[in-house]
Amino acid sequence: MANEHTRAPLLTVALIGLLWGLNWPAVKYMLTEMPPLTIRATAFPMAAVLLALIASARGERLWPNPREWGPIIVTGLLVIFGFNVLTALGQTLTETSKAAIIAYTMPVLTAMLAALFLGERLETRHQAALALGMGGLAVLASENIAALIDAPLGPLIMFGAALSWAGGNVAMKGFEWHLSPLARTVWFFVVSTIVAWPLVWIFEPPAEQAWPSVPVFATLLYHAVGPMVTCYALWTILVGRLSATVAAIAALLAPVVGVVSSILLLGDAVTWQKPVSLAMILGSIFMTLSPSRPAPDQDAR
């Protein structure tokens, strides 16, 4: 029975990593018929409504305290709006496999920003993880330095997306919340919806767009119901029950699935730099998320 109780969370976290990973080629596919802001602005309210229904079914309080509105706006703009919009924009300017690798520097960037803004101790393993992750980016940049110099915007936008997610994590950790994780995620999506739609009307007027084809619309539904709703709901429900090592499986699996599926489904080029860079960034994620070892007990010697 103990093995069954252990296996269920492991399989659920693996599912989260799989759905998040497959979201990378899914977004790239939608971009063939839909502009980036429209994709996110359509998915945000769908996610907000479905997550609100799940939170209500669980009996969770949805309405924030007055003190929580400011942190909700800041965190939502960083961890949902900023990350999702920037990753969609970045994929219009760079390969999806490369975009996924850059984006998953976010765990080590979170540790760095937490040390700067929250006073958390940057342990030796965090410093090594930061060096390893940045080294992975350097390896990836060496894939085509001339092209990077000529067109650096795509990789820079993806790094900005990683910073946005990391900044949102730090904002979330820096405030004492009364709302449950699932309930506040609902509001993160609401804030993102409110900001996204005016931008769509300005930069991507719906009247000038054609309706997406059935396959693209089906992919949009997967994007909203799978990576946004299912993953966020399962993650917030399970995260309190999991060790950091088990939780890291999702963070480690998602970029692997993202890179491999982008190569297989989108035909992204295979170079030696991609697996080496991916391995280095996976190593930095594992070092960042693995639990600290307690200091040795002097009396036990």
PyMOL commands that set and color helices and strands:
alter all, ss='L'
color gray80, all
select helices_A, chain A and resi 2-30+36-57+66-91+96-103+106-117+124-150+153-173+181-203+206-208+214-241+244-266+273-289+298-300
alter helices_A, ss='H'
color red, helices_A
deselect
rebuild
show_as cartoon
